[in-house]
Amino acid sequence: KTLVARGARVVALDIGPTLAATTRQRCACAAVVGTLSSIGLCTNSFDVVLSTEAIEHTPDPRQSVTELYRLVKPGGHLAITTPNRLWQAPVRAASALGLRPYDGYENFLWPSELRRTLAGAGAEILDHRGLHLWPFQVRLLHSASRWVDRFGAALLPLMINQCIHCRKPPTAGS
């Protein structure tokens, strides 16, 4: 909503038609139905592409990262947040124990995989850091978590989530 209110052209993507329609209505933005592995939008279409906690829910997260990068205009930016592969086993264990009901893809990437995928596509990595050394649901530790998150670059290999910000070089082709 905030970006639309500031004059940005926002396009939301969701696999579900109902969710896309809800987003379109709530945010007064364009919303398309598609998948991250085959978005169906033109190459070099966007100044900024943001994907948060989505690529891990695809059969091939590396392909999804490459597809998102394809959409970025030369000189534009891509920001992705996704869980760190280190935490895949505890998440699956929690699901198996019924502590977090989930049915679908959960394919987490190692930080090095995410970085290598983007670098291989030609991206200039501007920042790559971790968030949350323990689950954010532990309310008692929220202030400690904010303090620890300041060291997200150094603690990236241990953190639950990873955030990467890259830029497509201005002279990059399609």
Secondary structure as the mmCIF struct_conf table of DSSP 4:
data_model
#
loop_
_struct_conf.conf_type_id
_struct_conf.id
_struct_conf.beg_label_comp_id
_struct_conf.beg_label_asym_id
_struct_conf.beg_label_seq_id
_struct_conf.end_label_comp_id
_struct_conf.end_label_asym_id
_struct_conf.end_label_seq_id
HELX_RH_AL_P HELX_RH_AL_P1 THR A 2 ALA A 5
TURN_TY1_P TURN_TY1_P1 ARG A 6 GLY A 7
STRN STRN1 VAL A 11 ASP A 14
BEND BEND1 ILE A 15 GLY A 16
HELX_RH_AL_P HELX_RH_AL_P2 PRO A 17 CYS A 27
TURN_TY1_P TURN_TY1_P2 ALA A 28 ALA A 28
BEND BEND2 CYS A 29 CYS A 29
STRN STRN2 ALA A 30 VAL A 33
STRN STRN3 THR A 35 THR A 35
TURN_TY1_P TURN_TY1_P3 LEU A 36 SER A 37
STRN STRN4 SER A 38 SER A 38
TURN_TY1_P TURN_TY1_P4 THR A 43 ASN A 44
STRN STRN5 PHE A 46 THR A 52
BEND BEND3 GLU A 53 GLU A 53
HELX_RH_3T_P HELX_RH_3T_P1 ILE A 55 HIS A 57
BEND BEND4 THR A 58 PRO A 59
HELX_RH_AL_P HELX_RH_AL_P3 PRO A 61 LEU A 71
STRN STRN6 VAL A 72 PRO A 83
STRN STRN7 ASN A 84 ASN A 84
HELX_RH_3T_P HELX_RH_3T_P2 ARG A 85 TRP A 87
HELX_RH_AL_P HELX_RH_AL_P4 GLN A 88 ALA A 96
TURN_TY1_P TURN_TY1_P5 LEU A 97 GLY A 98
BEND BEND5 LEU A 99 ARG A 100
BEND BEND6 GLY A 104 GLY A 104
STRN STRN8 LEU A 109 LEU A 109
HELX_RH_AL_P HELX_RH_AL_P5 PRO A 111 ALA A 121
TURN_TY1_P TURN_TY1_P6 GLY A 122 GLY A 122
STRN STRN9 GLU A 124 LEU A 131
BEND BEND7 LEU A 133 TRP A 134
TURN_TY1_P TURN_TY1_P7 PHE A 136 GLN A 137
HELX_RH_3T_P HELX_RH_3T_P3 ARG A 139 LEU A 141
HELX_RH_AL_P HELX_RH_AL_P6 HIS A 142 ASP A 149
TURN_TY1_P TURN_TY1_P8 ARG A 150 LEU A 155
HELX_RH_3T_P HELX_RH_3T_P4 LEU A 156 LEU A 158
BEND BEND8 ILE A 160 ILE A 160
STRN STRN10 ASN A 161 ARG A 167
TURN_TY1_P TURN_TY1_P9 PRO A 170 THR A 171
#
